[in-house]
Amino acid sequence: MIETFSLVMALIYGLFGLLIGSFLNVCVYRLPRGESIARGRSHCPSCGHVLSPLDLVPVLSYLALGRRCRYCQTPISPRYAVVESLTALLYATAGFSGTWTGLVAGWPSSWLLLAPLVYVIVLSVFWTWHLMRTPLLQALVKQALLVAFIQLLLPFFPGLAW
């Protein structure tokens, strides 16, 4: 049975992952445009309206606003919620794997080390994907993501080898 501490650690790490994912989205949007990631308030890319704190709650704001900007009703790309959710899942997994329940269940403790590495990889992939427009490069990035995902899952299937 999963102990409460393990679930709490997974929740805390998952919430931290949401924040990291939100920052990752800021980097992916601003860095290619030469904008500062430290200065300037978040704004709608379509109408330029400065977003309020309620508009910036990771994933929840996206869902509560019906996947549209509160001010101009322009659809918001699902990429924002996907990056935040995947980062939260990654961090929650890392948090769970470091607890006693995770270790007894045989979860690889390397998840704790993988989280920062995957953070940098995700930033690089999404930044590259955002900058490129050719279908061939997009297909190569998709294949690289699939291979990386399979390799992350391999420790959970001890009978399989790559």
NORJO-V583064 format. One record per backbone hydrogen bond with DSSP energy under -1.0 kcal/mol. NH is the residue of the N-H (numbers start at 0). CO is the residue of the C=O. Records with the same first field share a line. If there is no record, write none. Layout:
NH=CO  CO
//
This chain:
6=2
7=3
8=4
9=5
10=6
11=7
12=8
13=9
14=10
15=11
16=12
17=13
18=14
19=15
20=16
21=17
22=18
23=19
24=20
25=21
26=22
27=23
28=24
29=25
30=26
33=30
34=29
43=48
47=43
50=41
54=51
55=52
59=57
60=56
62=58
63=59
64=60
65=62
66=61
68=73
72=68
75=66
79=76
81=77
82=78
83=79
84=80
85=81
86=82
87=83
88=84
89=85
90=86
91=87
92=88
93=89
94=90
95=91
96=92
97=93
98=95
102=98
103=99
104=100
106=101
110=107
111=108
113=109
114=110
117=113
118=114
119=115
120=116
121=117
122=118
123=119
124=120
125=121
126=122
127=123
128=124
129=125
130=126
131=127
137=133
138=134
139=135
140=136
141=137
142=138
143=139
144=140
145=141
146=142
147=143
148=144
149=145
150=146
151=147
152=148
153=149
155=152
156=153
159=156
//
